[in-house]
Amino acid sequence: YQDLTRTTLDIVDAWARKAFKLEEDKSYFIKTGTYSSKFDFRNAKVTGLKEVRELGEYLLFIHFQANQMASYLVQPRYFGVSTTNEWVVREFIEDKENNPCIYKGLPLHTEYRVFVDCDAKTVLGITPYWEPETMKQRFGHEDDADSPHQIHDYIVYKSHEDVLMSRYEANKQKVLDHVREILPGLDLHGQWSIDIMQNGDEFWVIDMALAENSAFYKTCVPEALRAPQEENWIPRLGQSD
């Protein structure tokens, strides 16, 4: 990324404004096909005239971020974070609940992760996305727990935990009922996670992934029901279909 010239950045910015039909008075959420940089939310939300005009640069940067996660210079390494070349831009869903923020600007909405089997058309389980023990372990007990960002996020999460969990318990059955309604029309195969964000009285599907690649798969889905898909990243050349 650091080797790109100003001319290249300007070209990509102009392309993004046209390709995504950007409006300079709106805010946008951006990601690659597999990565959003939400843990540093300043790179995931694009807002204001200057940032919208530079949205192409934001996409280039988060794609670069994802690629670096597989670098031998990074520890721990994560392979497969940027295995596609798609770029995604959608209008940012403005917070209606005045939620506090973690991850440098991410509103702490109540979110639901639902595991489904698209072949059997069944729901396998549901869990809060911001699961309390996982979040408190992350912010309060990892190697960087003494950093200002982690201390801030730990305090924010603890203060908002009861609100998150009360909303989750009050609405999880409604979420399950709606997911069961849409399953018959979901043209996918295998097991998936579906992430749903609550914003006031609205519920938004904001992400999906293969179930086995999603957090809480082994704690939420009974072992007897798990059916991970085999992914073959190495083509077999010279063989016909």
C-alpha positions in Angstrom: 0.0 0.0 0.0 2.8 2.4 0.9 4.2 2.1 -2.6 1.1 3.4 -4.4 1.4 6.7 -6.0 -0.9 9.7 -5.6 -2.0 9.2 -9.2 -3.0 5.6 -8.5 -5.0 6.6 -5.4 -6.8 9.3 -7.3 -7.8 6.9 -10.1 -9.1 4.4 -7.6 -11.0 7.1 -5.7 -12.6 8.3 -8.9 -13.5 4.7 -9.9 -15.1 4.0 -6.4 -17.2 7.2 -6.6 -18.6 6.1 -9.9 -18.8 2.3 -9.3 -20.6 2.6 -5.9 -22.7 5.7 -6.9 -21.4 7.5 -3.8 -23.2 10.5 -2.3 -20.9 12.8 -0.4 -23.4 13.6 2.3 -23.8 10.0 3.4 -21.8 7.6 5.5 -20.7 4.1 4.3 -19.6 0.8 5.8 -16.9 -0.9 3.7 -15.2 -4.3 3.6 -13.6 -6.8 1.3 -15.4 -10.0 0.5 -14.0 -11.5 3.7 -12.7 -8.8 6.0 -14.0 -5.5 7.4 -11.4 -4.1 9.7 -14.1 -3.6 12.3 -11.7 -4.0 15.2 -10.2 -0.7 14.1 -13.5 0.8 13.1 -12.0 4.1 11.8 -11.1 2.1 8.7 -14.5 0.5 8.3 -16.8 3.5 8.5 -16.3 6.3 5.8 -18.1 9.5 6.7 -17.9 13.2 5.6 -17.0 14.8 2.3 -13.3 14.2 2.5 -13.5 10.5 3.5 -16.2 9.7 0.9 -14.1 11.2 -1.8 -11.2 9.0 -0.6 -13.3 5.8 -0.2 -11.2 4.0 -2.8 -8.1 4.5 -0.7 -9.9 3.1 2.3 -10.7 -0.1 0.4 -7.1 -0.4 -0.8 -5.9 -0.1 2.7 -8.2 -2.6 4.4 -7.4 -5.1 1.6 -3.7 -4.5 2.3 -4.4 -5.0 6.0 -6.1 -8.4 5.3 -3.2 -9.6 3.1 -0.7 -8.6 5.8 -2.4 -10.9 8.3 -0.9 -13.9 6.5 2.6 -12.4 6.3 5.5 -14.2 8.0 6.3 -10.8 9.6 3.1 -10.9 11.6 2.4 -13.0 14.7 0.1 -14.7 15.0 -0.5 -15.3 11.3 -4.0 -15.8 9.9 -4.3 -17.5 6.5 -7.4 -17.0 4.3 -8.5 -13.6 5.6 -8.3 -12.1 2.2 -8.9 -15.0 -0.2 -11.2 -13.0 -2.5 -10.9 -9.8 -4.5 -14.4 -8.4 -3.9 -15.0 -5.0 -2.4 -18.2 -4.2 -0.6 -19.8 -0.8 0.1 -23.1 -0.2 1.8 -24.8 2.7 3.5 -23.9 2.9 7.1 -26.8 1.9 9.5 -27.0 4.9 11.8 -27.4 4.0 15.5 -30.9 4.7 16.8 -30.2 3.6 20.4 -27.3 5.9 21.4 -25.1 2.8 22.1 -21.6 3.3 23.5 -18.7 2.5 21.1 -15.8 0.0 21.2 -13.1 -0.7 18.7 -12.4 3.0 18.0 -16.0 3.9 16.9 -18.1 0.7 16.5 -21.5 1.2 18.1 -22.2 -1.7 20.6 -25.5 -2.9 19.2 -27.2 -6.1 20.4 -26.2 -8.8 17.8 -27.2 -12.4 17.3 -25.3 -15.1 15.6 -27.5 -17.9 14.3 -26.1 -21.1 13.0 -28.1 -22.8 10.2 -28.0 -25.9 8.0 -29.0 -24.8 4.5 -29.4 -28.3 3.2 -31.6 -29.5 6.1 -33.3 -26.1 6.3 -32.9 -26.1 10.1 -31.5 -23.8 12.8 -28.6 -25.3 14.7 -28.2 -22.8 17.4 -28.1 -19.1 18.5 -25.6 -17.2 20.6 -25.0 -13.5 21.5 -22.4 -12.1 19.2 -20.9 -10.1 22.0 -20.8 -13.1 24.3 -19.9 -11.7 27.8 -17.1 -14.1 28.9 -15.4 -14.0 25.5 -15.5 -10.2 25.4 -14.3 -9.7 29.0 -11.5 -12.2 28.4 -10.5 -10.3 25.2 -10.4 -6.8 26.8 -9.3 -7.7 30.3 -7.0 -10.7 30.2 -5.0 -10.8 27.0 -1.4 -9.6 26.6 -2.5 -6.1 25.6 -5.0 -5.7 28.4 -3.1 -2.7 29.9 -3.3 -0.7 26.6 -5.6 2.4 26.8 -7.8 1.0 24.0 -8.4 -2.3 25.8 -9.1 -0.6 29.1 -11.5 1.7 27.5 -13.4 -1.1 25.7 -13.5 -3.3 28.8 -15.1 -0.5 30.8 -17.6 0.3 28.0 -18.5 -3.4 27.6 -19.0 -4.0 31.3 -21.2 -0.9 31.6 -23.3 -2.0 28.7 -23.4 -5.8 29.3 -26.7 -5.9 31.1 -28.4 -3.9 28.3 -27.0 -6.1 25.6 -28.0 -9.4 27.3 -31.5 -8.2 28.3 -32.2 -7.2 24.7 -30.8 -10.5 23.5 -33.0 -12.6 25.8 -36.1 -10.5 25.0 -35.7 -10.9 21.2 -33.8 -14.1 20.5 -37.0 -16.1 19.9 -38.2 -13.4 17.4 -34.8 -13.7 15.6 -35.0 -17.5 15.5 -38.6 -17.4 14.1 -37.6 -15.0 11.3 -34.5 -17.0 10.4 -36.7 -20.1 10.1 -39.0 -18.2 7.8 -36.2 -17.2 5.4 -34.4 -20.6 5.4 -36.5 -22.2 2.7 -35.6 -19.5 0.2 -31.9 -19.3 1.1 -30.1 -20.7 -2.0 -27.0 -21.9 -0.2 -25.5 -25.3 0.7 -23.9 -26.5 3.9 -23.8 -24.9 7.3 -23.5 -21.1 7.8 -23.5 -18.5 10.5 -25.9 -15.5 10.1 -25.2 -12.3 12.0 -28.1 -10.1 12.8 -27.9 -6.7 14.3 -30.6 -5.0 16.3 -31.1 -1.3 15.8 -34.2 -0.1 17.8 -37.1 -2.2 16.4 -35.2 -3.0 13.2 -33.2 -6.2 12.7 -30.5 -6.3 9.9 -28.6 -9.3 8.5 -25.1 -7.8 8.4 -22.8 -10.8 7.7 -22.7 -14.5 6.9 -19.8 -17.0 6.8 -19.2 -20.7 6.7 -20.2 -22.1 10.1 -16.9 -23.9 10.8 -15.0 -20.6 10.2 -17.2 -18.7 12.7 -16.6 -18.1 16.4 -18.8 -20.1 18.8 -19.4 -22.9 16.3 -18.1 -25.6 18.6 -19.8 -24.2 21.7 -23.1 -23.4 20.1 -23.7 -26.3 17.7 -23.8 -29.9 19.1 -21.0 -32.1 17.8 -23.5 -34.6 16.3 -25.0 -31.8 14.1 -21.7 -30.3 12.8 -20.9 -30.9 9.1 -17.9 -28.7 8.1 -17.3 -28.3 4.4 -14.1 -29.3 2.8 -12.4 -26.4 1.0 -10.0 -27.3 -1.7 -7.7 -24.4 -2.5 -5.4 -26.4 -4.8 -6.7 -26.9 -8.3 -6.2 -30.3 -9.9 -4.8 -29.4 -13.3 -5.2 -31.7 -16.3 -8.4 -33.4 -15.0 -11.7 -32.9 -16.8 -14.9 -32.3 -14.9 
